[in-house]
């Protein structure tokens, strides 16, 4: 029994420490937001998956994964990710950015992964997965935020252009009226 418990604890520490688990974030609506976080409890390679579904589409989608740390040596190297599933066809890479911000005398090192685009343009709205992976030199954590906004219909653009045309016509008539007076 004791050997079984020791094996179970060792397995859990390995799985959690290396981020080897998937997290379902939920359904993302047309104008919604989902958030989550991941952690790495030990130095070494890690990979974590976050899955979500869309309730309707198409939507403008933005995904942000961010990590802050107080020491440059604690940054994940490498650090990357991708988004796949639904109507994407193939996995889309997340864009990596990193830098240093100074607040008074305190330096904060940060890394971010971003993805933006239109999702849900076809039949399949379910089954999107964002995978975050890298190598940690020390324990750390990161947060992620997924947001959506509706994609304007073509009729919205037509109404906008018609409104601009009406405003231009009114301004032109007023200008002519002032010139003839």
C-alpha positions in Angstrom: 0.0 0.0 0.0 2.8 2.4 0.9 4.6 1.7 -2.4 1.4 2.4 -4.3 0.9 5.7 -2.5 4.5 6.7 -3.1 4.1 5.9 -6.8 0.9 7.9 -7.0 2.4 10.9 -5.4 5.5 10.7 -7.6 3.3 10.5 -10.7 1.2 13.5 -9.6 4.2 15.6 -8.9 5.7 14.8 -12.3 2.4 15.5 -14.2 1.6 18.7 -12.4 5.2 19.9 -12.2 5.6 19.6 -15.9 2.2 21.0 -16.9 1.1 17.7 -18.5 -2.6 18.3 -18.2 -5.5 19.8 -20.2 -7.8 22.5 -18.9 -11.3 23.1 -20.3 -12.1 26.8 -20.1 -15.7 26.6 -21.3 -17.9 28.1 -24.0 -16.8 31.4 -25.5 -19.8 33.5 -26.7 -19.9 36.2 -29.4 -18.8 38.9 -27.0 -17.2 37.0 -24.2 -14.1 36.4 -22.3 -12.5 33.4 -20.7 -9.4 33.3 -18.5 -7.2 30.7 -17.0 -3.7 30.1 -15.7 -0.9 27.6 -15.8 1.9 26.8 -13.5 5.2 25.0 -13.7 6.3 23.7 -10.3 9.8 22.5 -11.3 12.5 23.3 -13.8 12.4 21.5 -17.1 10.2 21.1 -20.2 6.5 21.7 -19.9 3.4 21.6 -22.1 -0.2 22.6 -21.1 -3.3 22.6 -23.2 -6.4 24.8 -22.8 -9.5 24.0 -24.7 -12.7 26.0 -25.4 -15.7 26.0 -27.7 -17.5 28.8 -29.5 -21.2 29.2 -29.1 -21.6 31.1 -32.4 -19.5 32.6 -35.1 -17.8 34.1 -36.9 -16.1 36.2 -34.2 -13.0 38.3 -34.0 -10.8 36.4 -31.6 -7.8 37.5 -29.5 -5.7 35.3 -27.2 -3.1 36.5 -24.8 -0.7 34.5 -22.6 1.5 36.5 -20.3 4.3 35.8 -17.8 6.0 38.2 -15.4 9.1 37.5 -13.3 11.6 39.4 -11.2 14.7 37.8 -12.7 15.7 37.5 -16.4 17.1 34.0 -15.8 13.6 32.8 -14.7 12.1 33.5 -18.2 10.9 30.5 -20.1 13.3 29.6 -22.8 12.0 28.6 -25.3 8.4 29.7 -24.8 5.8 29.2 -27.5 2.4 28.0 -28.4 -0.2 27.4 -31.0 -4.0 27.4 -31.6 -5.7 24.6 -33.5 -9.1 23.0 -34.1 -12.5 24.2 -35.1 -12.3 25.9 -38.6 -8.6 26.8 -38.6 -7.6 23.9 -40.8 -4.0 23.8 -39.4 -2.3 24.9 -36.2 -1.6 28.6 -36.0 1.5 29.7 -34.1 1.2 32.3 -31.4 3.5 35.3 -31.7 6.2 35.7 -28.9 7.2 39.1 -27.5 9.3 39.9 -24.4 10.8 42.8 -22.7 11.6 44.6 -19.4 9.6 47.3 -17.6 11.0 49.3 -14.8 8.8 50.5 -11.9 10.9 52.8 -9.7 14.0 50.7 -9.0 12.2 47.3 -9.7 12.7 45.6 -13.0 10.0 43.3 -14.2 10.8 40.9 -17.0 7.8 39.7 -19.1 7.0 37.4 -22.0 3.7 37.3 -24.0 2.2 35.0 -26.6 -0.6 36.5 -28.8 -2.9 35.3 -31.5 -5.6 37.3 -33.3 -7.9 36.4 -36.1 -11.4 35.4 -37.1 -12.7 32.1 -35.7 -15.9 30.2 -36.4 -16.3 30.9 -40.1 -17.5 27.5 -41.0 -19.7 24.7 -39.7 -17.4 23.5 -36.8 -17.4 25.9 -33.8 -16.3 23.3 -31.2 -13.0 21.9 -30.2 -10.4 24.7 -30.2 -7.2 24.0 -28.3 -4.4 26.4 -27.3 -1.1 24.6 -26.4 1.5 26.5 -24.4 5.0 24.9 -24.1 8.5 25.7 -23.2 11.4 25.1 -20.9 11.5 26.5 -17.4 14.7 27.2 -15.5 12.7 27.8 -12.3 9.2 27.4 -11.1 6.7 29.9 -12.5 3.3 30.6 -13.7 1.5 32.4 -16.5 -2.0 33.7 -17.2 -4.2 33.7 -20.3 -7.2 35.6 -21.5 -9.3 34.8 -24.5 -11.8 37.4 -25.9 -14.2 37.7 -28.8 -16.1 40.4 -30.5 -18.7 40.0 -33.3 -17.7 40.3 -36.9 -19.7 43.1 -38.6 -22.1 41.9 -41.3 -21.7 43.3 -44.9 -25.0 45.2 -44.3 -23.3 47.1 -41.5 -20.5 48.3 -43.8 -23.2 49.3 -46.5 -25.1 51.4 -43.9 -21.8 53.0 -42.8 -20.9 54.0 -46.3 -24.4 55.2 -47.1 -24.3 57.4 -43.9 -20.9 58.9 -45.0 -22.3 59.6 -48.4 -25.4 61.4 -46.9 -23.1 63.5 -44.7 -20.9 64.4 -47.7 -24.0 65.4 -49.7 -25.3 67.7 -46.9 -21.9 69.3 -46.5 -21.6 69.9 -50.2 -25.1 71.5 -50.4 -24.3 73.8 -47.4 -21.0 74.8 -49.0 -22.7 75.7 -52.3 -25.4 77.6 -50.5 -22.8 79.7 -48.6 -20.8 80.4 -51.9 -24.0 81.6 -53.7 -25.0 84.0 -50.9 
